Amino acid sequence: MDGMAAELWRRTEPMLQSDFLMRQHFPEWLGDVSGKHILDACCGEGYVARMLAARGATVKAFDHNPRMIELAQSVTEPSGIEYKVASMKDFDKIYQHEAFDVVVWSGMPPFFDEKGLYRSIEQLANLLSADGKLLVTNLHTDAYFKRAKSNWVILTSELDSKLDTQQGSLDFYTPDKRLAFSGPTYFHTPLQIKKAISAANLEIREEHAPLASQEDIKHFPRMWVDEVRIPFYYAVIGVKSQKHEN
Ligand SMILES: C[S@@+](CC[C@H](N)C(=O)[O-])C[C@H]1O[C@@H](n2cnc3c(N)ncnc32)[C@H](O)[C@@H]1O
């Protein structure tokens, strides 16, 4: 994808703001993943895939950027993650005979317009097992309307706080101020994400808008200004419930 500085996403430990405020919570939100069959959709360089595989899950993961998959495959531990170069346009053909206990779509809504968001979530939901979970995470509305004083995310366009989905653009920096992403982005409210999950016949089971913990603040202290009080990420878990089975 244009605008993504692949090398800057590579990491073996928490590094990006979203690692502290979002990805580190996945094990707590997903519960025991040992023995679970998990798909990490749009996996980037595999940070989340590795986190879940290290906890005993069987993980498959794909990304459309071959450079990201190359970076992911260059990390050999934990072993056994099956990576593929695939896009949201064709992944469902690749995995059509599988049923995943958990599908993770982390940080991806900004890359899709409203129609693409609904379509993607429906495709992902179709790959879930009978009571499978879909975890979707996104920038929280506060991230663009309240604006972080540490400037890890800088909006480069004006937004309308009344719209559920709109296009804008942003720059996203690593804590050491390197530009990790720059470009057009879709801003979806939490309500819009929930509507897309419900439209895919999943039951909304959990919602989270985590704040920085004291432990987080010890890491990269220069990164935290007002971020300790403002939710910058939103996560929701939808579950395929039995009543939607027939
Ligand atoms: C913000 S990163 C998130 C990576 C990972 N999900 C995580 O949470 O660390 C976005 C990733 O999505 C991939 N991507 C963007 N559009 C995609 C698409 N249509 N199909 C597959 N991958 C896509 C990019 O190549 C990039 O690796």
The ligand as an SDF file (V2000), in Angstrom:
LIG
                    3D

 27 29  0  0  0  0  0  0  0  0999 V2000
   -1.4380   -0.3030    9.7030 C   0  0  0  0  0  0  0  0  0  0  0  0
   -0.6960   -1.7570    9.0460 S   0  0  0  0  0  0  0  0  0  0  0  0
   -1.3910   -2.9320   10.1740 C   0  0  0  0  0  0  0  0  0  0  0  0
   -0.6110   -4.2140   10.2110 C   0  0  0  0  0  0  0  0  0  0  0  0
   -1.0900   -5.2320   11.2430 C   0  0  0  0  0  0  0  0  0  0  0  0
   -2.4830   -5.5700   11.0320 N   0  0  0  0  0  0  0  0  0  0  0  0
   -0.8620   -4.7490   12.6640 C   0  0  0  0  0  0  0  0  0  0  0  0
   -1.8240   -4.4740   13.3840 O   0  0  0  0  0  0  0  0  0  0  0  0
    0.3020   -4.5990   13.0550 O   0  0  0  0  0  0  0  0  0  0  0  0
   -1.6220   -1.9720    7.5490 C   0  0  0  0  0  0  0  0  0  0  0  0
   -1.2470   -3.2070    6.7090 C   0  0  0  0  0  0  0  0  0  0  0  0
   -2.3250   -3.5170    5.8410 O   0  0  0  0  0  0  0  0  0  0  0  0
   -1.8380   -3.9310    4.5790 C   0  0  0  0  0  0  0  0  0  0  0  0
   -2.9300   -3.7030    3.6280 N   0  0  0  0  0  0  0  0  0  0  0  0
   -3.4990   -2.5140    3.2910 C   0  0  0  0  0  0  0  0  0  0  0  0
   -4.5060   -2.7170    2.4030 N   0  0  0  0  0  0  0  0  0  0  0  0
   -4.5790   -4.0610    2.2110 C   0  0  0  0  0  0  0  0  0  0  0  0
   -5.4140   -4.8930    1.4100 C   0  0  0  0  0  0  0  0  0  0  0  0
   -6.3670   -4.3640    0.6320 N   0  0  0  0  0  0  0  0  0  0  0  0
   -5.2290   -6.2340    1.4160 N   0  0  0  0  0  0  0  0  0  0  0  0
   -4.2520   -6.7740    2.2060 C   0  0  0  0  0  0  0  0  0  0  0  0
   -3.4140   -6.0360    2.9810 N   0  0  0  0  0  0  0  0  0  0  0  0
   -3.5910   -4.6990    2.9830 C   0  0  0  0  0  0  0  0  0  0  0  0
   -0.5940   -3.0690    4.3860 C   0  0  0  0  0  0  0  0  0  0  0  0
    0.2960   -3.6480    3.4620 O   0  0  0  0  0  0  0  0  0  0  0  0
   -0.0280   -3.0370    5.8140 C   0  0  0  0  0  0  0  0  0  0  0  0
    0.8630   -4.0800    6.0350 O   0  0  0  0  0  0  0  0  0  0  0  0
  1  2  1  0
  2  3  1  0
  2 10  1  0
  3  4  1  0
  4  5  1  0
  5  6  1  0
  5  7  1  0
  7  8  2  0
  7  9  1  0
 10 11  1  0
 11 12  1  0
 11 26  1  0
 12 13  1  0
 13 14  1  0
 13 24  1  0
 14 15  1  0
 14 23  1  0
 15 16  2  0
 16 17  1  0
 17 18  1  0
 17 23  2  0
 18 19  1  0
 18 20  2  0
 20 21  1  0
 21 22  2  0
 22 23  1  0
 24 25  1  0
 24 26  1  0
 26 27  1  0
M  CHG  2   2   1   9  -1
M  END
$$$$
